[in-house]
Amino acid sequence: MGYGKNLKEILDRKDMTVKELARRAGIAPTTIYSIIQRDAAIRFDTALKISNILDIPINSICKDNPYDD
């Protein structure tokens, strides 16, 4: 399972819509829909905003953490 599917599952568990997440994170809803639909990697800065809003570890939705060293 990719990061987009992980994000969708987390949103479902937290009973949050893509539009609500987008509004709270200051990200375009189309960006979040695209991540979920393509099941694609998420840019670190976008993942950081999302993880802060959803109160989840960033590595659950993004593997490219520049601070992992």
Number of C-alpha atoms within 10 A of each C-alpha: 6 15 21 22 17 16 24 20 13 16 16 12 9 10 9 13 13 20 15 12 19 19 12 13 19 12 15 13 17 12 14 20 16 13 20 21 12 12 17 15 16 22 14 17 12 16 24 20 18 24 19 12 13 18 9 13 13 18 15 14 25 23 15 15 14 7 5 7 4
